[in-house]
Amino acid sequence: MANFGELKTRIANKLNRADLTSQIAAAINSTIEYFQPTHTWFNDATAAITLTAGNPLVPNIPSDFLYQLEDDALVIQFAQQNYILIKKSPVEFDCYNEQGSGIPFIYTNKNGNLYVYFLPDQAYTLNLYYVKSYPSLVADADSNDWTVNAPRLIEDKTIEDINRYQLKDFERADNVRIDVEREMKVIMARTAKRNATGNLLISNYVGGFYNDYYSG
């Protein structure tokens, strides 16, 4: 684990470039922003949200909400039952009669908001499962899930990018990229084990450089 200040120091030492302080700080935040859409074992969360009777809009979405996990990531708990909402495209969602009320059974993500249907006939509790976003690191003591759980990944990717885009040392950047890929494989393997169902699948990593890993 590491905080912002520790990462900056380690990266500057490995590059032997104490003069790149501001560039290193910016590159660390850029690296975290690059990786944060990837669902890993440490960057998801659950929020319990109270729906408003008669209103399809899901209120009080967490400020760190990036996107919902999978398509069945909205679940209503009522009368000791779980009701999994089915995701619809905005076009499909708008085709439904919007006057019906009851326990919602579908939802959509439209214009940055989540909407449900039926219109809730009471204040149901909705569990939202989602991937988190992160604000930029500013103070040296700042940290987040990525710096705590994947510091070597953030460190290596930042070093790669500075070599590639700041120093134009493409050979060294390509060499560091191997370390980045290795670190990502470790993280995704751990994620796959955590989420395993007993079935072996081959998936694609959306980051662009790691094409297959085992999931379940």
Residue pairs with C-beta under 8 A, 6 or more apart in sequence:
1 143
1 147
1 148
1 149
1 151
2 10
2 143
2 147
2 148
2 151
2 155
3 140
3 141
3 142
3 143
3 147
4 25
4 28
4 137
4 138
4 139
4 140
4 141
4 142
4 143
4 147
5 139
5 140
5 141
6 140
6 151
7 28
7 147
7 151
7 154
7 155
7 158
8 21
8 24
8 25
8 28
8 140
10 155
11 24
11 27
11 28
11 155
11 158
11 159
11 162
12 18
12 20
12 21
12 24
14 155
14 159
15 24
15 159
15 162
15 163
15 167
17 24
17 162
17 167
20 162
20 166
23 162
23 166
24 158
24 162
25 137
27 158
27 161
27 162
27 166
28 137
28 154
28 158
29 136
29 137
30 158
30 161
31 154
31 157
31 158
31 161
32 134
32 137
32 144
32 146
32 147
32 154
34 157
34 207
35 146
35 150
35 153
35 154
35 157
35 207
36 43
36 66
36 131
36 132
36 133
36 134
36 146
37 66
37 67
37 131
37 206
38 205
38 206
38 207
39 69
39 131
39 191
40 149
40 150
40 187
40 188
40 190
40 191
41 149
41 187
41 190
41 191
41 194
41 195
42 145
42 148
42 149
42 150
43 131
43 132
43 145
43 146
44 69
44 129
44 130
44 131
44 132
45 62
45 64
45 129
45 130
45 131
45 132
46 127
46 128
46 129
46 130
47 61
47 62
47 65
47 127
47 128
47 130
48 125
48 126
48 127
48 128
49 58
49 59
49 60
49 61
49 125
49 126
49 127
49 128
50 59
50 60
50 123
50 124
50 125
50 126
51 58
51 59
51 76
51 104
51 116
51 120
51 123
51 124
51 125
51 126
52 59
52 120
52 123
53 119
53 120
53 121
53 122
53 123
54 101
54 119
54 120
54 121
55 119
55 120
56 98
56 115
56 116
56 117
56 119
56 120
57 113
57 114
57 115
58 74
58 107
58 113
58 114
58 115
58 116
58 126
58 128
61 113
61 114
61 128
62 128
62 130
64 132
64 133
64 134
65 128
65 130
65 132
65 133
66 130
66 131
66 132
66 133
67 109
67 130
67 131
68 74
68 109
68 114
68 128
68 129
68 130
68 131
69 129
69 130
69 131
70 129
71 86
71 87
72 84
72 85
72 86
72 87
73 128
73 129
73 130
74 84
74 85
74 87
74 107
74 114
74 116
74 126
74 127
74 128
74 129
75 82
75 83
75 84
75 85
75 126
75 127
75 129
76 82
76 83
76 85
76 103
76 104
76 124
76 125
76 126
76 127
77 83
77 124
77 125
77 127
78 103
78 124
78 125
83 103
83 104
83 105
85 104
85 105
85 106
85 107
85 116
86 105
86 106
86 107
87 106
87 107
87 108
87 109
88 106
88 107
88 108
89 108
90 108
90 109
90 110
92 108
93 106
93 107
93 108
93 110
93 115
93 117
96 106
96 117
98 117
98 119
99 119
100 117
100 118
100 119
101 118
101 119
101 120
101 121
102 118
102 119
102 121
103 118
103 120
103 121
103 124
104 116
104 117
104 118
104 119
104 120
104 124
104 126
105 117
105 118
106 116
106 117
107 114
107 115
107 116
107 117
108 114
108 115
114 128
116 126
132 145
134 144
134 145
134 146
137 143
137 144
137 147
146 153
146 154
147 154
150 183
150 187
152 179
152 183
153 180
153 183
153 184
153 187
156 176
156 179
156 180
156 183
157 180
159 176
160 173
160 176
160 177
160 180
161 173
163 169
163 170
163 172
163 173
163 176
164 170
164 173
177 209
180 209
181 209
181 210
184 205
184 207
184 209
184 210
185 210
185 213
188 205
188 210
188 213
189 213
189 214
191 215
192 213
192 214
192 215
192 216
193 216
195 215
195 216
196 215
196 216
197 216
198 216
199 216
200 214
200 215
200 216
201 214
201 215
201 216
202 212
202 213
202 214
202 215
203 212
203 213
203 215
204 211
204 212
205 211
205 212
205 213
